[in-house]
């Protein structure tokens, strides 16, 4: 089945691209993982991000970062002085929009506050991102919505 592009465009035009792009940038687990890694660790060079995720080639990581940058969630930049030593020394960091976007999602979806560490950043448990909050949220939903069914 092929969707009529005119109809798709008509509905897409109902919502500004600035609202759609961040959601589209987080399209799969890889994108979420890189985004959350940068949220947790702060600015990183391309190679540092790649090392964390044990990437095989730039072709694995670059498209993910490109999507996050195009979505406005992550910023790509050179630091002053880096261009003299290494023109490929690109840095990445989460933008204010990226931080606010995640904060709004958390407030909208999770019923309670998301735990923070001493640095004021969200806590990502080794057992999975937001597993405790998600479990709490599911129990909350079962208790409050389950009575309807």
N, CA, C and O atoms as CSV, one atom per row, in Angstrom:
chain,resi,resn,atom,element,x,y,z
A,1,UNK,N,N,0.844,-1.180,0.000
A,1,UNK,CA,C,0.000,0.000,0.000
A,1,UNK,C,C,0.892,1.246,0.000
A,1,UNK,O,O,1.816,1.367,0.805
A,2,UNK,N,N,0.602,2.142,-0.895
A,2,UNK,CA,C,1.349,3.392,-0.996
A,2,UNK,C,C,0.424,4.535,-0.592
A,2,UNK,O,O,-0.699,4.645,-1.085
A,3,UNK,N,N,0.902,5.365,0.292
A,3,UNK,CA,C,0.105,6.512,0.724
A,3,UNK,C,C,0.215,7.635,-0.296
A,3,UNK,O,O,1.274,7.859,-0.882
A,4,UNK,N,N,-0.876,8.325,-0.495
A,4,UNK,CA,C,-0.905,9.463,-1.412
A,4,UNK,C,C,-0.071,10.592,-0.803
A,4,UNK,O,O,-0.405,11.117,0.259
A,5,UNK,N,N,1.004,10.953,-1.476
A,5,UNK,CA,C,1.924,11.973,-0.974
A,5,UNK,C,C,1.250,13.325,-0.757
A,5,UNK,O,O,1.636,14.069,0.145
A,6,UNK,N,N,0.258,13.646,-1.564
A,6,UNK,CA,C,-0.442,14.934,-1.394
A,6,UNK,C,C,-1.191,14.962,-0.071
A,6,UNK,O,O,-1.198,15.977,0.626
A,7,UNK,N,N,-1.820,13.848,0.271
A,7,UNK,CA,C,-2.562,13.780,1.530
A,7,UNK,C,C,-1.586,13.792,2.706
A,7,UNK,O,O,-1.825,14.468,3.707
A,8,UNK,N,N,-0.495,13.049,2.584
A,8,UNK,CA,C,0.528,13.042,3.636
A,8,UNK,C,C,1.038,14.459,3.871
A,8,UNK,O,O,1.141,14.904,5.014
A,9,UNK,N,N,1.353,15.160,2.799
A,9,UNK,CA,C,1.861,16.533,2.903
A,9,UNK,C,C,0.816,17.457,3.532
A,9,UNK,O,O,1.151,18.322,4.342
A,10,UNK,N,N,-0.439,17.269,3.158
A,10,UNK,CA,C,-1.525,18.092,3.706
A,10,UNK,C,C,-1.567,17.969,5.228
A,10,UNK,O,O,-1.660,18.974,5.932
A,11,UNK,N,N,-1.500,16.737,5.732
A,11,UNK,CA,C,-1.559,16.552,7.182
A,11,UNK,C,C,-0.256,16.979,7.863
A,11,UNK,O,O,-0.285,17.537,8.961
A,12,UNK,N,N,0.861,16.725,7.231
A,12,UNK,CA,C,2.131,17.171,7.810
A,12,UNK,C,C,2.195,18.684,7.934
A,12,UNK,O,O,2.797,19.205,8.873
A,13,UNK,N,N,1.585,19.385,7.004
A,13,UNK,CA,C,1.588,20.847,7.048
A,13,UNK,C,C,0.726,21.412,8.171
A,13,UNK,O,O,0.775,22.610,8.450
A,14,UNK,N,N,-0.059,20.559,8.814
A,14,UNK,CA,C,-0.881,21.011,9.936
A,14,UNK,C,C,-0.032,21.279,11.182
A,14,UNK,O,O,-0.459,21.995,12.088
A,15,UNK,N,N,1.162,20.703,11.221
A,15,UNK,CA,C,2.045,20.846,12.372
A,15,UNK,C,C,3.403,21.343,11.881
A,15,UNK,O,O,3.971,20.753,10.962
A,16,UNK,N,N,3.928,22.399,12.463
A,16,UNK,CA,C,5.210,22.935,11.987
A,16,UNK,C,C,6.323,21.884,12.032
A,16,UNK,O,O,6.353,21.017,12.905
A,17,UNK,N,N,7.212,21.991,11.084
A,17,UNK,CA,C,8.334,21.068,10.981
A,17,UNK,C,C,9.189,21.087,12.248
A,17,UNK,O,O,9.761,20.062,12.620
A,18,UNK,N,N,9.282,22.228,12.908
A,18,UNK,CA,C,10.074,22.344,14.133
A,18,UNK,C,C,9.556,21.426,15.232
A,18,UNK,O,O,10.312,21.044,16.125
A,19,UNK,N,N,8.289,21.071,15.178
A,19,UNK,CA,C,7.715,20.151,16.160
A,19,UNK,C,C,7.909,18.707,15.708
A,19,UNK,O,O,8.157,17.828,16.534
A,20,UNK,N,N,7.799,18.458,14.424
A,20,UNK,CA,C,7.913,17.091,13.895
A,20,UNK,C,C,9.352,16.571,13.900
A,20,UNK,O,O,9.582,15.398,14.196
A,21,UNK,N,N,10.316,17.428,13.577
A,21,UNK,CA,C,11.701,16.975,13.408
A,21,UNK,C,C,12.316,16.302,14.645
A,21,UNK,O,O,12.945,15.255,14.498
A,22,UNK,N,N,12.163,16.857,15.854
A,22,UNK,CA,C,12.754,16.163,17.008
A,22,UNK,C,C,12.187,14.758,17.205
A,22,UNK,O,O,12.929,13.832,17.535
A,23,UNK,N,N,10.900,14.597,17.009
A,23,UNK,CA,C,10.293,13.269,17.162
A,23,UNK,C,C,10.812,12.313,16.098
A,23,UNK,O,O,11.072,11.144,16.383
A,24,UNK,N,N,10.960,12.801,14.885
A,24,UNK,CA,C,11.443,11.965,13.788
A,24,UNK,C,C,12.913,11.583,13.986
A,24,UNK,O,O,13.344,10.530,13.517
A,25,UNK,N,N,13.677,12.417,14.668
A,25,UNK,CA,C,15.104,12.145,14.880
A,25,UNK,C,C,15.329,10.962,15.820
A,25,UNK,O,O,16.358,10.292,15.736
A,26,UNK,N,N,14.392,10.706,16.698
A,26,UNK,CA,C,14.523,9.603,17.659
A,26,UNK,C,C,13.737,8.394,17.162
A,26,UNK,O,O,12.813,7.925,17.826
A,27,UNK,N,N,14.112,7.901,15.992
A,27,UNK,CA,C,13.305,6.903,15.300
A,27,UNK,C,C,13.564,5.455,15.682
A,27,UNK,O,O,12.775,4.580,15.327
A,28,UNK,N,N,14.644,5.179,16.394
A,28,UNK,CA,C,14.888,3.795,16.793
A,28,UNK,C,C,15.783,3.751,18.028
A,28,UNK,O,O,16.187,4.790,18.550
A,29,UNK,N,N,16.086,2.552,18.483
A,29,UNK,CA,C,16.872,2.365,19.708
A,29,UNK,C,C,18.282,2.953,19.596
A,29,UNK,O,O,18.807,3.473,20.581
A,30,UNK,N,N,18.899,2.880,18.420
A,30,UNK,CA,C,20.245,3.437,18.242
A,30,UNK,C,C,20.233,4.942,18.468
A,30,UNK,O,O,21.099,5.484,19.154
A,31,UNK,N,N,19.246,5.609,17.886
A,31,UNK,CA,C,19.150,7.065,18.024
A,31,UNK,C,C,18.906,7.448,19.484
A,31,UNK,O,O,19.520,8.383,19.997
A,32,UNK,N,N,18.010,6.723,20.145
A,32,UNK,CA,C,17.745,6.990,21.554
A,32,UNK,C,C,19.002,6.759,22.386
A,32,UNK,O,O,19.316,7.556,23.270
A,33,UNK,N,N,19.722,5.673,22.110
A,33,UNK,CA,C,20.914,5.343,22.897
A,33,UNK,C,C,21.976,6.435,22.783
A,33,UNK,O,O,22.540,6.856,23.794
A,34,UNK,N,N,22.250,6.888,21.582
A,34,UNK,CA,C,23.264,7.937,21.393
A,34,UNK,C,C,22.800,9.236,22.049
A,34,UNK,O,O,23.589,9.924,22.697
A,35,UNK,N,N,21.524,9.569,21.882
A,35,UNK,CA,C,20.975,10.782,22.496
A,35,UNK,C,C,21.099,10.718,24.019
A,35,UNK,O,O,21.540,11.685,24.640
A,36,UNK,N,N,20.717,9.600,24.623
A,36,UNK,CA,C,20.781,9.466,26.079
A,36,UNK,C,C,22.229,9.429,26.576
A,36,UNK,O,O,22.528,9.935,27.657
A,37,UNK,N,N,23.111,8.840,25.798
A,37,UNK,CA,C,24.539,8.844,26.151
A,37,UNK,C,C,25.052,10.282,26.239
A,37,UNK,O,O,25.737,10.642,27.197
A,38,UNK,N,N,24.722,11.094,25.248
A,38,UNK,CA,C,25.156,12.493,25.266
A,38,UNK,C,C,24.477,13.270,26.389
A,38,UNK,O,O,25.086,14.165,26.974
A,39,UNK,N,N,23.232,12.940,26.693
A,39,UNK,CA,C,22.545,13.591,27.823
A,39,UNK,C,C,23.286,13.290,29.118
A,39,UNK,O,O,23.463,14.169,29.962
A,40,UNK,N,N,23.710,12.063,29.267
A,40,UNK,CA,C,24.340,11.624,30.508
A,40,UNK,C,C,25.785,12.104,30.635
A,40,UNK,O,O,26.229,12.424,31.737
A,41,UNK,N,N,26.518,12.158,29.533
A,41,UNK,CA,C,27.956,12.416,29.619
A,41,UNK,C,C,28.377,13.815,29.196
A,41,UNK,O,O,29.489,14.239,29.510
A,42,UNK,N,N,27.522,14.537,28.496
A,42,UNK,CA,C,27.899,15.866,28.022
A,42,UNK,C,C,28.629,15.800,26.700
A,42,UNK,O,O,28.583,14.786,26.004
A,43,UNK,N,N,29.305,16.885,26.353
A,43,UNK,CA,C,29.923,16.968,25.027
A,43,UNK,C,C,30.973,15.891,24.826
A,43,UNK,O,O,31.759,15.570,25.717
A,44,UNK,N,N,30.952,15.345,23.616
A,44,UNK,CA,C,31.897,14.287,23.247
A,44,UNK,C,C,32.334,14.470,21.806
A,44,UNK,O,O,31.599,15.007,20.977
A,45,UNK,N,N,33.545,14.014,21.525
A,45,UNK,CA,C,34.030,13.989,20.145
A,45,UNK,C,C,33.439,12.770,19.453
A,45,UNK,O,O,33.025,11.805,20.095
A,46,UNK,N,N,33.412,12.838,18.134
A,46,UNK,CA,C,32.867,11.740,17.340
A,46,UNK,C,C,33.500,10.406,17.737
A,46,UNK,O,O,32.797,9.418,17.945
A,47,UNK,N,N,34.817,10.383,17.839
A,47,UNK,CA,C,35.529,9.146,18.175
A,47,UNK,C,C,35.171,8.600,19.545
A,47,UNK,O,O,35.102,7.385,19.732
A,48,UNK,N,N,34.941,9.493,20.510
A,48,UNK,CA,C,34.560,9.049,21.855
A,48,UNK,C,C,33.192,8.379,21.835
A,48,UNK,O,O,32.973,7.365,22.498
A,49,UNK,N,N,32.284,8.954,21.074
A,49,UNK,CA,C,30.950,8.355,20.952
A,49,UNK,C,C,31.079,6.987,20.285
A,49,UNK,O,O,30.478,6.007,20.725
A,50,UNK,N,N,31.865,6.942,19.228
A,50,UNK,CA,C,32.074,5.681,18.528
A,50,UNK,C,C,32.692,4.618,19.417
A,50,UNK,O,O,32.282,3.458,19.371
A,51,UNK,N,N,33.668,4.996,20.224
A,51,UNK,CA,C,34.300,4.036,21.132
A,51,UNK,C,C,33.303,3.490,22.144
A,51,UNK,O,O,33.323,2.300,22.457
A,52,UNK,N,N,32.440,4.344,22.653
A,52,UNK,CA,C,31.435,3.897,23.624
A,52,UNK,C,C,30.522,2.833,23.024
A,52,UNK,O,O,30.144,1.874,23.697
A,53,UNK,N,N,30.176,3.007,21.766
A,53,UNK,CA,C,29.236,2.091,21.118
A,53,UNK,C,C,29.936,1.032,20.260
A,53,UNK,O,O,29.278,0.291,19.530
A,54,UNK,N,N,31.257,0.963,20.346
A,54,UNK,CA,C,32.035,-0.049,19.619
A,54,UNK,C,C,31.654,-0.098,18.143
A,54,UNK,O,O,31.399,-1.168,17.590
A,55,UNK,N,N,31.621,1.068,17.517
A,55,UNK,CA,C,31.212,1.135,16.112
A,55,UNK,C,C,32.261,0.530,15.198
A,55,UNK,O,O,33.456,0.567,15.492
A,56,UNK,N,N,31.800,-0.029,14.081
A,56,UNK,CA,C,32.700,-0.661,13.116
A,56,UNK,C,C,33.233,0.335,12.100
A,56,UNK,O,O,34.376,0.232,11.656
A,57,UNK,N,N,32.402,1.293,11.735
A,57,UNK,CA,C,32.826,2.295,10.756
A,57,UNK,C,C,32.035,3.575,10.979
A,57,UNK,O,O,31.022,3.584,11.678
A,58,UNK,N,N,32.513,4.651,10.374
A,58,UNK,CA,C,31.799,5.928,10.471
A,58,UNK,C,C,30.399,5.815,9.899
A,58,UNK,O,O,29.500,6.552,10.302
A,59,UNK,N,N,30.209,4.895,8.960
A,59,UNK,CA,C,28.893,4.723,8.338
A,59,UNK,C,C,27.849,4.204,9.317
A,59,UNK,O,O,26.651,4.340,9.070
A,60,UNK,N,N,28.288,3.609,10.428
A,60,UNK,CA,C,27.349,3.139,11.447
A,60,UNK,C,C,26.853,4.290,12.319
A,60,UNK,O,O,25.668,4.372,12.644
A,61,UNK,N,N,27.766,5.167,12.689
A,61,UNK,CA,C,27.458,6.219,13.659
A,61,UNK,C,C,27.040,7.537,13.021
A,61,UNK,O,O,26.135,8.207,13.519
A,62,UNK,N,N,27.681,7.908,11.941
A,62,UNK,CA,C,27.419,9.216,11.338
A,62,UNK,C,C,25.942,9.446,11.011
A,62,UNK,O,O,25.434,10.522,11.328
A,63,UNK,N,N,25.220,8.497,10.393
A,63,UNK,CA,C,23.802,8.756,10.087
A,63,UNK,C,C,22.954,9.010,11.336
A,63,UNK,O,O,22.011,9.801,11.302
A,64,UNK,N,N,23.291,8.340,12.427
A,64,UNK,CA,C,22.550,8.542,13.678
A,64,UNK,C,C,22.774,9.965,14.181
A,64,UNK,O,O,21.818,10.668,14.511
A,65,UNK,N,N,24.028,10.386,14.238
A,65,UNK,CA,C,24.335,11.742,14.700
A,65,UNK,C,C,23.756,12.794,13.758
A,65,UNK,O,O,23.274,13.835,14.205
A,66,UNK,N,N,23.804,12.526,12.472
A,66,UNK,CA,C,23.249,13.465,11.492
A,66,UNK,C,C,21.753,13.662,11.733
A,66,UNK,O,O,21.264,14.792,11.698
A,67,UNK,N,N,21.023,12.569,11.979
A,67,UNK,CA,C,19.588,12.669,12.257
A,67,UNK,C,C,19.324,13.477,13.523
A,67,UNK,O,O,18.416,14.308,13.555
A,68,UNK,N,N,20.115,13.236,14.565
A,68,UNK,CA,C,19.928,13.963,15.825
A,68,UNK,C,C,20.223,15.450,15.656
A,68,UNK,O,O,19.549,16.294,16.247
A,69,UNK,N,N,21.229,15.766,14.850
A,69,UNK,CA,C,21.562,17.172,14.573
A,69,UNK,C,C,20.450,17.817,13.755
A,69,UNK,O,O,20.003,18.917,14.080
A,70,UNK,N,N,19.999,17.148,12.701
A,70,UNK,CA,C,18.932,17.700,11.857
A,70,UNK,C,C,17.631,17.868,12.634
A,70,UNK,O,O,16.829,18.749,12.322
A,71,UNK,N,N,17.419,17.028,13.640
A,71,UNK,CA,C,16.232,17.147,14.481
A,71,UNK,C,C,16.348,18.240,15.530
A,71,UNK,O,O,15.380,18.530,16.233
A,72,UNK,N,N,17.523,18.850,15.643
A,72,UNK,CA,C,17.714,19.937,16.594
A,72,UNK,C,C,17.992,19.475,18.012
A,72,UNK,O,O,18.072,20.300,18.922
A,73,UNK,N,N,18.141,18.173,18.220
A,73,UNK,CA,C,18.350,17.637,19.565
A,73,UNK,C,C,19.815,17.661,19.986
A,73,UNK,O,O,20.132,17.706,21.174
A,74,UNK,N,N,20.701,17.629,18.995
A,74,UNK,CA,C,22.143,17.588,19.234
A,74,UNK,C,C,22.803,18.632,18.340
A,74,UNK,O,O,22.360,18.887,17.220
A,75,UNK,N,N,23.869,19.225,18.859
A,75,UNK,CA,C,24.629,20.226,18.103
A,75,UNK,C,C,25.977,19.633,17.717
A,75,UNK,O,O,26.627,18.967,18.522
A,76,UNK,N,N,26.384,19.881,16.489
A,76,UNK,CA,C,27.698,19.453,15.972
A,76,UNK,C,C,28.538,20.713,15.789
A,76,UNK,O,O,28.070,21.692,15.207
A,77,UNK,N,N,29.777,20.694,16.283
A,77,UNK,CA,C,30.593,21.902,16.196
A,77,UNK,C,C,32.076,21.574,16.299
A,77,UNK,O,O,32.464,20.477,16.703
A,78,UNK,N,N,32.887,22.544,15.926
A,78,UNK,CA,C,34.334,22.497,16.116
A,78,UNK,C,C,34.674,23.413,17.274
A,78,UNK,O,O,34.055,24.464,17.440
A,79,UNK,N,N,35.641,23.029,18.066
A,79,UNK,CA,C,36.113,23.913,19.130
A,79,UNK,C,C,37.232,24.772,18.574
A,79,UNK,O,O,38.022,24.331,17.740
A,80,UNK,N,N,37.284,25.990,19.046
A,80,UNK,CA,C,38.324,26.905,18.578
A,80,UNK,C,C,39.697,26.304,18.858
A,80,UNK,O,O,39.982,25.862,19.971
A,81,UNK,N,N,40.520,26.296,17.855
A,81,UNK,CA,C,41.851,25.714,17.980
A,81,UNK,C,C,41.937,24.298,17.437
A,81,UNK,O,O,43.003,23.876,16.988
A,82,UNK,N,N,40.832,23.550,17.468
A,82,UNK,CA,C,40.834,22.180,16.953
A,82,UNK,C,C,41.118,22.135,15.462
A,82,UNK,O,O,41.767,21.210,14.973
A,83,UNK,N,N,40.630,23.140,14.739
A,83,UNK,CA,C,40.804,23.121,13.282
A,83,UNK,C,C,42.280,23.195,12.884
A,83,UNK,O,O,42.650,22.800,11.779
A,84,UNK,N,N,43.110,23.696,13.783
A,84,UNK,CA,C,44.545,23.777,13.488
A,84,UNK,C,C,45.225,22.418,13.663
A,84,UNK,O,O,46.177,22.097,12.952
A,85,UNK,N,N,44.735,21.634,14.605
A,85,UNK,CA,C,45.366,20.344,14.885
A,85,UNK,C,C,44.676,19.185,14.177
A,85,UNK,O,O,45.342,18.262,13.708
A,86,UNK,N,N,43.361,19.223,14.095
A,86,UNK,CA,C,42.624,18.120,13.474
A,86,UNK,C,C,41.300,18.639,12.941
A,86,UNK,O,O,40.383,18.926,13.712
A,87,UNK,N,N,41.201,18.758,11.644
A,87,UNK,CA,C,39.981,19.305,11.039
A,87,UNK,C,C,38.786,18.377,11.216
A,87,UNK,O,O,37.641,18.791,11.038
A,88,UNK,N,N,39.056,17.120,11.568
A,88,UNK,CA,C,37.961,16.167,11.759
A,88,UNK,C,C,37.485,16.130,13.207
A,88,UNK,O,O,36.618,15.323,13.543
A,89,UNK,N,N,38.020,16.965,14.053
A,89,UNK,CA,C,37.703,16.932,15.482
A,89,UNK,C,C,36.336,17.556,15.741
A,89,UNK,O,O,36.241,18.644,16.310
A,90,UNK,N,N,35.307,16.882,15.335
A,90,UNK,CA,C,33.958,17.409,15.560
A,90,UNK,C,C,33.460,16.974,16.929
A,90,UNK,O,O,33.701,15.854,17.379
A,91,UNK,N,N,32.767,17.884,17.566
A,91,UNK,CA,C,32.197,17.661,18.889
A,91,UNK,C,C,30.680,17.618,18.766
A,91,UNK,O,O,30.096,18.210,17.858
A,92,UNK,N,N,30.057,16.905,19.698
A,92,UNK,CA,C,28.602,16.801,19.738
A,92,UNK,C,C,28.145,17.013,21.169
A,92,UNK,O,O,28.791,16.571,22.119
A,93,UNK,N,N,27.016,17.700,21.303
A,93,UNK,CA,C,26.427,17.915,22.622
A,93,UNK,C,C,24.927,18.108,22.455
A,93,UNK,O,O,24.464,18.565,21.410
A,94,UNK,N,N,24.183,17.763,23.473
A,94,UNK,CA,C,22.733,17.929,23.450
A,94,UNK,C,C,22.404,19.414,23.513
A,94,UNK,O,O,23.018,20.160,24.275
A,95,UNK,N,N,21.443,19.836,22.717
A,95,UNK,CA,C,21.010,21.237,22.694
A,95,UNK,C,C,20.008,21.498,23.811
A,95,UNK,O,O,19.518,20.567,24.452
A,96,UNK,N,N,19.711,22.770,24.035
A,96,UNK,CA,C,18.657,23.120,24.991
A,96,UNK,C,C,17.336,22.496,24.561
A,96,UNK,O,O,16.569,22.019,25.397
A,97,UNK,N,N,17.072,22.500,23.263
A,97,UNK,CA,C,15.850,21.873,22.756
A,97,UNK,C,C,15.831,20.391,23.114
A,97,UNK,O,O,14.796,19.872,23.532
A,98,UNK,N,N,16.960,19.706,22.956
A,98,UNK,CA,C,17.037,18.284,23.288
A,98,UNK,C,C,16.733,18.023,24.750
A,98,UNK,O,O,16.007,17.086,25.079
A,99,UNK,N,N,17.288,18.853,25.634
A,99,UNK,CA,C,17.033,18.696,27.069
A,99,UNK,C,C,15.561,18.950,27.393
A,99,UNK,O,O,14.929,18.183,28.120
A,100,UNK,N,N,15.032,20.032,26.843
A,100,UNK,CA,C,13.634,20.377,27.106
A,100,UNK,C,C,12.688,19.339,26.523
A,100,UNK,O,O,11.669,19.011,27.131
A,101,UNK,N,N,13.020,18.825,25.356
A,101,UNK,CA,C,12.187,17.817,24.700
A,101,UNK,C,C,12.049,16.576,25.587
A,101,UNK,O,O,10.946,16.068,25.791
A,102,UNK,N,N,13.180,16.094,26.110
A,102,UNK,CA,C,13.141,14.923,26.980
A,102,UNK,C,C,12.404,15.231,28.277
A,102,UNK,O,O,11.637,14.406,28.773
A,103,UNK,N,N,12.635,16.405,28.817
A,103,UNK,CA,C,11.959,16.809,30.054
A,103,UNK,C,C,10.443,16.845,29.858
A,103,UNK,O,O,9.694,16.388,30.721
A,104,UNK,N,N,9.996,17.379,28.742
A,104,UNK,CA,C,8.558,17.443,28.460
A,104,UNK,C,C,7.981,16.046,28.300
A,104,UNK,O,O,6.898,15.761,28.810
A,105,UNK,N,N,8.695,15.172,27.597
A,105,UNK,CA,C,8.227,13.790,27.451
A,105,UNK,C,C,8.110,13.109,28.810
A,105,UNK,O,O,7.125,12.425,29.084
A,106,UNK,N,N,9.118,13.298,29.661
A,106,UNK,CA,C,9.094,12.696,30.996
A,106,UNK,C,C,7.897,13.198,31.793
A,106,UNK,O,O,7.181,12.407,32.407
A,107,UNK,N,N,7.681,14.490,31.787
A,107,UNK,CA,C,6.561,15.062,32.548
A,107,UNK,C,C,5.213,14.609,32.005
A,107,UNK,O,O,4.274,14.377,32.766
A,108,UNK,N,N,5.125,14.487,30.703
A,108,UNK,CA,C,3.877,14.100,30.062
A,108,UNK,C,C,3.544,12.637,30.305
A,108,UNK,O,O,2.387,12.295,30.551
A,109,UNK,N,N,4.547,11.775,30.236
A,109,UNK,CA,C,4.306,10.340,30.250
A,109,UNK,C,C,4.483,9.709,31.623
A,109,UNK,O,O,3.693,8.847,32.008
A,110,UNK,N,N,5.493,10.115,32.362
A,110,UNK,CA,C,5.767,9.494,33.654
A,110,UNK,C,C,5.006,10.215,34.759
A,110,UNK,O,O,5.005,11.445,34.811
A,111,UNK,N,N,4.356,9.456,35.644
A,111,UNK,CA,C,3.524,10.084,36.674
A,111,UNK,C,C,4.306,10.747,37.797
A,111,UNK,O,O,3.784,11.654,38.445
A,112,UNK,N,N,5.526,10.329,38.046
A,112,UNK,CA,C,6.300,10.902,39.135
A,112,UNK,C,C,7.582,11.509,38.623
A,112,UNK,O,O,7.880,11.421,37.431
A,113,UNK,N,N,8.349,12.127,39.511
A,113,UNK,CA,C,9.607,12.733,39.075
A,113,UNK,C,C,10.618,11.669,38.669
A,113,UNK,O,O,10.651,10.579,39.241
A,114,UNK,N,N,11.434,11.991,37.687
A,114,UNK,CA,C,12.507,11.100,37.255
A,114,UNK,C,C,13.685,11.340,38.182
A,114,UNK,O,O,14.075,12.489,38.392
A,115,UNK,N,N,14.264,10.273,38.745
A,115,UNK,CA,C,15.386,10.462,39.667
A,115,UNK,C,C,16.557,11.165,38.987
A,115,UNK,O,O,16.788,10.992,37.791
A,116,UNK,N,N,17.288,11.958,39.762
A,116,UNK,CA,C,18.457,12.657,39.234
A,116,UNK,C,C,19.668,12.290,40.069
A,116,UNK,O,O,19.544,11.942,41.243
A,117,UNK,N,N,20.842,12.370,39.456
A,117,UNK,CA,C,22.065,12.134,40.209
A,117,UNK,C,C,22.558,13.451,40.804
A,117,UNK,O,O,21.877,14.472,40.704
A,118,UNK,N,N,23.726,13.432,41.415
A,118,UNK,CA,C,24.249,14.627,42.087
A,118,UNK,C,C,24.536,15.770,41.129
A,118,UNK,O,O,24.556,16.931,41.538
A,119,UNK,N,N,24.760,15.454,39.852
A,119,UNK,CA,C,25.048,16.492,38.863
A,119,UNK,C,C,23.769,17.098,38.299
A,119,UNK,O,O,23.828,17.978,37.440
A,120,UNK,N,N,22.615,16.639,38.773
A,120,UNK,CA,C,21.355,17.167,38.269
A,120,UNK,C,C,20.936,16.543,36.958
A,120,UNK,O,O,20.045,17.055,36.281
A,121,UNK,N,N,21.572,15.436,36.592
A,121,UNK,CA,C,21.207,14.755,35.354
A,121,UNK,C,C,20.325,13.565,35.688
A,121,UNK,O,O,20.329,13.068,36.814
A,122,UNK,N,N,19.571,13.116,34.696
A,122,UNK,CA,C,18.723,11.963,34.908
A,122,UNK,C,C,19.575,10.741,35.220
A,122,UNK,O,O,20.731,10.652,34.808
A,123,UNK,N,N,18.996,9.817,35.943
A,123,UNK,CA,C,19.681,8.581,36.279
A,123,UNK,C,C,19.237,7.514,35.297
A,123,UNK,O,O,18.044,7.253,35.145
A,124,UNK,N,N,20.192,6.905,34.639
A,124,UNK,CA,C,19.888,5.810,33.725
A,124,UNK,C,C,20.437,4.552,34.384
A,124,UNK,O,O,21.649,4.413,34.549
A,125,UNK,N,N,19.570,3.658,34.752
A,125,UNK,CA,C,19.964,2.441,35.445
A,125,UNK,C,C,20.609,1.456,34.479
A,125,UNK,O,O,20.290,1.439,33.290
A,126,UNK,N,N,21.504,0.649,34.992
A,126,UNK,CA,C,22.166,-0.351,34.155
A,126,UNK,C,C,21.186,-1.410,33.671
A,126,UNK,O,O,21.445,-2.094,32.681
A,127,UNK,N,N,20.075,-1.544,34.360
A,127,UNK,CA,C,19.092,-2.548,33.959
A,127,UNK,C,C,18.246,-2.071,32.798
A,127,UNK,O,O,17.444,-2.840,32.267
A,128,UNK,N,N,18.400,-0.849,32.399
A,128,UNK,CA,C,17.651,-0.323,31.262
A,128,UNK,C,C,17.227,1.098,31.534
A,128,UNK,O,O,17.006,1.474,32.685
A,129,UNK,N,N,17.110,1.902,30.475
A,129,UNK,CA,C,16.735,3.296,30.670
A,129,UNK,C,C,15.362,3.427,31.303
A,129,UNK,O,O,14.374,2.873,30.820
A,130,UNK,N,N,15.328,4.155,32.369
A,130,UNK,CA,C,14.080,4.483,33.054
A,130,UNK,C,C,13.276,3.261,33.485
A,130,UNK,O,O,12.055,3.345,33.615
A,131,UNK,N,N,13.938,2.130,33.710
A,131,UNK,CA,C,13.195,0.908,34.008
A,131,UNK,C,C,12.356,1.058,35.270
A,131,UNK,O,O,11.214,0.600,35.311
A,132,UNK,N,N,12.907,1.692,36.297
A,132,UNK,CA,C,12.139,1.850,37.527
A,132,UNK,C,C,10.956,2.784,37.315
A,132,UNK,O,O,9.842,2.488,37.746
A,133,UNK,N,N,11.195,3.906,36.654
A,133,UNK,CA,C,10.105,4.842,36.397
A,133,UNK,C,C,9.063,4.229,35.484
A,133,UNK,O,O,7.864,4.437,35.675
A,134,UNK,N,N,9.517,3.471,34.489
A,134,UNK,CA,C,8.579,2.843,33.562
A,134,UNK,C,C,7.746,1.804,34.284
A,134,UNK,O,O,6.537,1.718,34.068
A,135,UNK,N,N,8.381,1.009,35.144
A,135,UNK,CA,C,7.644,0.008,35.910
A,135,UNK,C,C,6.606,0.695,36.785
A,135,UNK,O,O,5.458,0.257,36.852
A,136,UNK,N,N,7.006,1.768,37.453
A,136,UNK,CA,C,6.076,2.517,38.288
A,136,UNK,C,C,4.923,3.050,37.448
A,136,UNK,O,O,3.762,2.982,37.850
A,137,UNK,N,N,5.257,3.578,36.282
A,137,UNK,CA,C,4.240,4.131,35.393
A,137,UNK,C,C,3.252,3.057,34.959
A,137,UNK,O,O,2.045,3.298,34.939
A,138,UNK,N,N,3.751,1.875,34.611
A,138,UNK,CA,C,2.860,0.792,34.184
A,138,UNK,C,C,1.943,0.358,35.322
A,138,UNK,O,O,0.756,0.111,35.107
A,139,UNK,N,N,2.486,0.267,36.520
A,139,UNK,CA,C,1.655,-0.090,37.678
A,139,UNK,C,C,0.592,0.984,37.923
A,139,UNK,O,O,-0.562,0.674,38.217
A,140,UNK,N,N,0.992,2.234,37.800
A,140,UNK,CA,C,0.068,3.356,37.949
A,140,UNK,C,C,-1.053,3.264,36.919
A,140,UNK,O,O,-2.228,3.443,37.239
A,141,UNK,N,N,-0.666,2.980,35.672
A,141,UNK,CA,C,-1.658,2.869,34.599
A,141,UNK,C,C,-2.610,1.707,34.862
A,141,UNK,O,O,-3.821,1.847,34.687
A,142,UNK,N,N,-2.076,0.568,35.280
A,142,UNK,CA,C,-2.925,-0.596,35.564
A,142,UNK,C,C,-3.931,-0.271,36.660
A,142,UNK,O,O,-5.111,-0.606,36.555
A,143,UNK,N,N,-3.452,0.384,37.709
A,143,UNK,CA,C,-4.304,0.700,38.848
A,143,UNK,C,C,-5.394,1.697,38.464
A,143,UNK,O,O,-6.553,1.520,38.837
A,144,UNK,N,N,-5.033,2.734,37.726
A,144,UNK,CA,C,-5.984,3.794,37.424
A,144,UNK,C,C,-6.813,3.568,36.172
A,144,UNK,O,O,-7.955,4.020,36.096
A,145,UNK,N,N,-6.262,2.884,35.203
A,145,UNK,CA,C,-6.992,2.665,33.961
A,145,UNK,C,C,-7.615,1.280,33.941
A,145,UNK,O,O,-8.647,1.068,33.304
A,146,UNK,N,N,-6.989,0.333,34.636
A,146,UNK,CA,C,-7.480,-1.043,34.641
A,146,UNK,C,C,-8.915,-1.165,35.119
A,146,UNK,O,O,-9.643,-2.056,34.681
A,147,UNK,N,N,-9.326,-0.282,36.009
A,147,UNK,CA,C,-10.692,-0.334,36.531
A,147,UNK,C,C,-11.720,-0.068,35.443
A,147,UNK,O,O,-12.866,-0.504,35.556
A,148,UNK,N,N,-11.327,0.639,34.397
A,148,UNK,CA,C,-12.246,0.961,33.307
A,148,UNK,C,C,-12.587,-0.285,32.509
A,148,UNK,O,O,-13.717,-0.442,32.047
A,149,UNK,N,N,-11.613,-1.173,32.347
A,149,UNK,CA,C,-11.805,-2.370,31.541
A,149,UNK,C,C,-12.372,-3.431,32.407
A,149,UNK,O,O,-12.621,-4.542,31.940
